Amino acid sequence: MPTYAIIDSQSVKTASGAHDKGFDGGKKIKGRKRHIAVDKLGNLLSVVVHAANIHDTKAGIFVAKKSV
C-alpha cells in the first residue's frame, strides 16, 4: 500500500474529430486533460482522461477514488 500519492494534470490539444473535448480556460487549450496519481517512488497508481473543461478539484477526486 502506498503511503503518499501525488496528483498532477496536463492539458493537451486533440484532433478535430475528438469525442470528449472542452476548453481549459487557465491554459487556453481546447482538448482533453489527463490526471495521474503516483506514489512517492513515481509508480503509477491511476490515470483519468476527460474533457479539459472539468476543473482540477473535481477531477482530483475522481483520481483519488480510482486509486483506492
C-alpha positions in Angstrom: 0.0 0.0 0.0 1.4 3.4 -0.9 1.8 5.9 1.9 1.6 9.1 -0.2 0.1 9.9 -3.6 0.9 12.9 -5.8 -1.7 14.1 -8.3 -0.9 16.2 -11.3 -2.6 17.2 -14.5 -1.8 18.1 -18.1 -4.0 19.7 -20.8 -3.4 18.5 -24.4 -4.9 19.5 -27.7 -6.9 16.9 -29.6 -7.6 16.2 -33.2 -10.7 17.9 -34.8 -12.7 14.7 -34.6 -12.2 14.0 -30.9 -15.3 12.9 -29.0 -14.7 14.3 -25.4 -13.1 17.7 -25.6 -13.6 21.0 -23.7 -11.8 24.3 -23.2 -9.3 24.7 -20.3 -9.5 28.5 -19.6 -6.4 28.6 -17.5 -4.1 27.3 -20.2 -6.3 28.4 -23.2 -6.3 24.9 -24.7 -9.2 23.2 -26.4 -8.9 19.5 -25.9 -8.6 16.9 -23.1 -7.0 16.8 -19.7 -5.3 13.9 -18.0 -4.8 13.5 -14.3 -2.4 10.9 -12.9 -1.6 9.8 -9.4 1.8 8.4 -8.5 3.3 7.2 -5.2 6.5 8.8 -3.7 8.7 6.5 -5.8 7.0 7.5 -9.0 5.0 4.3 -9.6 1.7 5.0 -11.4 -1.4 4.5 -9.3 -4.2 5.7 -11.5 -5.0 7.7 -14.7 -8.1 9.6 -15.6 -8.6 11.3 -19.0 -11.6 13.7 -19.5 -12.6 16.8 -21.3 -10.5 19.8 -20.5 -13.3 21.9 -19.1 -13.6 19.8 -15.9 -11.9 21.7 -13.0 -8.9 20.1 -11.3 -10.6 20.0 -7.9 -13.4 17.8 -9.3 -11.1 15.6 -11.4 -8.7 15.1 -8.5 -11.5 13.4 -6.5 -12.0 11.0 -9.5 -8.3 10.1 -9.5 -8.2 9.6 -5.7 -11.3 7.4 -5.7 -9.9 5.3 -8.6 -6.5 4.7 -6.9 -8.1 3.4 -3.6 
